[in-house]
Amino acid sequence: MPDNPYLLLTPGPLSTTKRVKAAMLKDWCTWDREYNDLVQDIRGRLVRLATTETDRYTAVLMQGSGTFVVESVIGSAIPVDGKLAVLINGAYGERIAQMAERLRIPTVRIALGETTPADVAALEAVLAAQPDITHVAVVHTETTTGMRNPLEDIARAAKQHGKTLIADAMSSFGGIAIDVATLGIDFLISSSNKCIQGVPGFGFVIAKTEELTACAGRARSLSLDLYDQWETMERQQGKWRFTSPTHVVHAFHEALLELEDEGGITKRQQRYENNQRLLVRGMEELGFQALLPASCQSPIITSFVYPAHPQFSFAEFYARMKLEGFVLYPGKISSADTFRIGNIGDVHADDIARLLEAIGRNRFWL
């Protein structure tokens, strides 16, 4: 297979290896026992990546993008008399609140601003003032900016108040170590095309089994009924309720094996962190400024402020970098003009070095 004409420096979809791509070159039947066994193996591997207390947790796969899977949790986990508090410091926290409101779930927004980490004190104040809140939702790494929220502190506060915790770990699981049992996370959500380094097509939920079984009959959607999806996979040993993305599933299984070969989440996190350090250091030497301080910066994606020069145009910069073999990401916040560079996927230190050299050649505004 020919190489891609460019490297995706985005938060996903991302650049995958030839090994993962090759897994999609065959056609697969959704009813085949071999395929369903593969699904069961994936489910087991995901739980083992999330915790050593595997008897208390389970995994369920759900068709669609990460947003679909988040909505399946919001619409299935919260009962009719439930109430949700959402910590919001980016587009994806905002999206969770929008989902809940669309589903007629009473929702409390804890808005923090796009460049401020999630505030545990603000959460505790809200939980103390509104004891009828039943669930807390937070985005672990907000790719809106690259923010890494203090998941451990948020989890501690939610558990001290006896709340069910929903963690959107879409762009962090597999690339940052998370122990769901230690933190008391009840529902952790991620996707096939993020730090596991597969391709888009489905997401997954790693859930406390007792919390998931309590979801029976709660869902506000047929296709996004998380409990029914899980119950079918349990009862029929890997069978999905509706047509599954078979090629994507095989690619994801290969990506899980690849993660294991790399040395697991610990080694992958080290690679991502090294990529991000090299990127920021090199960009600063080229005259760019990172939006966030290092103290709350994730190793997933970094926002950079536009150069303060009248000749700078992101559209031209983007086009030049694509010709150089790199696809960057536009900014997404309202308070500053920014662009983003991701360093997850099949991206290594030598790729970051090549990127920095290319940027150095293309500072047309100087």
Disulfide bonds with the S-S distance in Angstrom:
none
